[in-house]
Amino acid sequence: MKKSLRAGLLLVLLCPVCAMAQSAFDGTWKVDMSKVQMSKKPDVVVLQNGKYECKTCVPAIDIKADGQDQMVTGHPYFDTMAIQVVDDHTVKETDKKGGKVVVTATTKVSADGKTAHVDFTDSSNTNSAPVTGSGDMKQVAKGPTGSHALSGSWVMANMDNISENGILFTYKNAGGMLSMTTPTGQSYEVKTDGTEAPFKGDPGITSVMVKQMGKSTIVETDKRDGKVIAVIKSTVSADGKSMDVTYDNKLQDRTMSYVAVKQ
C-alpha cells in the first residue's frame, strides 16, 4: 500500500517534468532558407512622376519620391518613409520610427526589367542587432508606360544571407504552458488551450493564442488590437528533427511556408 502511494505521489510530482521532456517543440529552431516557399501573391508598386505608390501595402502608401522623409500612418513598424531614386534601375528606401532609422533597402532592377535584387537592414522588429539579408524578385506584370523600372507587380523568388538572429526561435513547452523567445527580443508565455496572452517585443503584434493539436502540432493566432493578423500552424516531424510551418498572413491575404530545423 505504501509502495503504491509513493509511486502515485512520484507520478504526480514528476508529471510536469515528463511532459516537458516529451514535448516535441522544446529547443531552438532555425529556419532553413532553402526550404522557404514564398507567397505567390504579388506586391504592386508604381514609381512615376515623382510619386511612389505601394498599392498592396496595408494600408496603401502614396508619397512623394523625393528622397525626403514622408509621413505614413497605420503602420506599426515605421511612421516615415523616404524613397530615393538613385538611377533608372535603382531605388533606396529608408523607413524611420520616432526619427530613428529602422529599415534601409536598396533595390536594383535588372537591365531587362524582369528581375530585381534587394539588400536590406531591418531593425523595425528587433530590440538588439538589426536583421540583415537580401532577396530576389521576379516581375509578373509591367508597370505603367514611362514609369520607373521598379514599377509593376513583383513576387519574391527567394531570400538569402539572412542574419541568424532573424531566423532563430526557441520553444519551451511544460505543464500546458508554451514559451517562445527570439534573439531579436520577441517573446510570449501562453497556455496551450487557446487562452489569449500578451505578445511582447513586437510593435505589430499585441496578443497571441496557441492551441495544441496532439503531441506534434500547434496553431498560433497573432492579434493586433483584437484583430487577427496571422495564423501559424507548426508540425514537428516524427523524428523530432524538423518542423513544417505554414504562415497565413490574414492582414495581407498571403500564405507562405518553411521548414525549421532543430539546433
Rosetta blueprint (number, residue, H / E / L):
1 M L
2 K H
3 K H
4 S H
5 L H
6 R H
7 A H
8 G H
9 L H
10 L H
11 L H
12 V H
13 L H
14 L H
15 C H
16 P H
17 V H
18 C H
19 A H
20 M H
21 A H
22 Q H
23 S L
24 A L
25 F L
26 D L
27 G E
28 T E
29 W E
30 K E
31 V E
32 D E
33 M E
34 S E
35 K E
36 V E
37 Q E
38 M L
39 S L
40 K L
41 K L
42 P L
43 D E
44 V E
45 V E
46 V E
47 L E
48 Q E
49 N L
50 G L
51 K E
52 Y E
53 E E
54 C E
55 K L
56 T L
57 C L
58 V L
59 P L
60 A L
61 I E
62 D E
63 I E
64 K E
65 A L
66 D L
67 G L
68 Q L
69 D L
70 Q E
71 M E
72 V L
73 T L
74 G L
75 H L
76 P L
77 Y L
78 F L
79 D L
80 T E
81 M E
82 A E
83 I E
84 Q E
85 V E
86 V E
87 D E
88 D L
89 H L
90 T E
91 V E
92 K E
93 E E
94 T E
95 D E
96 K E
97 K E
98 G L
99 G L
100 K E
101 V E
102 V E
103 V E
104 T E
105 A E
106 T E
107 T E
108 K E
109 V E
110 S L
111 A L
112 D L
113 G L
114 K L
115 T E
116 A E
117 H E
118 V E
119 D E
120 F E
121 T E
122 D E
123 S L
124 S L
125 N L
126 T L
127 N L
128 S L
129 A L
130 P L
131 V E
132 T E
133 G E
134 S E
135 G E
136 D E
137 M E
138 K E
139 Q E
140 V E
141 A E
142 K E
143 G L
144 P L
145 T L
146 G L
147 S L
148 H L
149 A L
150 L L
151 S L
152 G E
153 S E
154 W E
155 V E
156 M E
157 A E
158 N E
159 M E
160 D E
161 N L
162 I L
163 S L
164 E H
165 N H
166 G H
167 I L
168 L E
169 F E
170 T E
171 Y E
172 K E
173 N E
174 A E
175 G L
176 G L
177 M E
178 L E
179 S E
180 M E
181 T E
182 T L
183 P L
184 T L
185 G L
186 Q L
187 S E
188 Y E
189 E E
190 V E
191 K E
192 T L
193 D E
194 G L
195 T L
196 E L
197 A E
198 P E
199 F L
200 K E
201 G L
202 D L
203 P L
204 G L
205 I L
206 T L
207 S E
208 V E
209 M E
210 V E
211 K E
212 Q E
213 M L
214 G L
215 K L
216 S L
217 T E
218 I E
219 V E
220 E E
221 T E
222 D E
223 K E
224 R E
225 D L
226 G L
227 K E
228 V E
229 I E
230 A E
231 V E
232 I E
233 K E
234 S E
235 T E
236 V E
237 S L
238 A L
239 D L
240 G L
241 K L
242 S E
243 M E
244 D E
245 V E
246 T E
247 Y E
248 D E
249 N E
250 K L
251 L L
252 Q L
253 D L
254 R E
255 T E
256 M E
257 S E
258 Y E
259 V E
260 A E
261 V E
262 K E
263 Q L
